[in-house]
């Protein structure tokens, strides 16, 4: 793991633990949002890794397949993003927005690195398994 990854993990962990810990210790009302936004960020990290892997597999595919993939991606992503912004974020109390979005961004960074490391270890373990043909 690179120094940059270690530094990003440390910073993201401090942000998440600090904000969530403070909310639970002081029994703030934002604590439910922080936990929810942590899991939303974790899901976005998985989505990011999945999309990157699918884009990597697009090399050599016909242009119609590529256009169809991105059309489907945008067809689902844009309405969801619009709904999330208007119905969730803008309906929250103004004091909840900054900590919630901070936890979400930190969890995207943290979990992208963690899921990436887990994926590399799983691939390495599969490569070492003997093939039974």
Steps between C-alpha positions, in 0.01 A plus 500: 500500500638840404567788737219698337251220568612476862469876544153507339385211720625681810335831409169340400495285814566801724216694332253212527590395854517861616163610362310180579663466843424862589137455392456189715688633804309829499176323398445732203201450272726474194638158605239306299582698188873447549467123518268500199734718297794277595322203343396710198866591453601135531248410232629776275854364544384156385315658209810696403717187495235307304466773236879529466525122449221506240665787313822298493311211341358730229826499304448324169120506524284638221409870526128415538578297814702789644228756426234267644701451820546872559138574405378247758745637756381857448136392476516356849760732654364843413145445635637340818750783553227758443265325745774464763598866475146644511314257725773401744770766524287811447230375737751457784562761764775737386712406802497131397619548141870576555575214744292252300663582167844502668443149636371383160802635311741360759331158486520499118875564521555253785287219363630535143850430629382222735284328236786533250740329741249224572447449126875472438538243778209294368648505148841398636344212696311383188818513295679278753225235510581191298279456195303175489425448131 
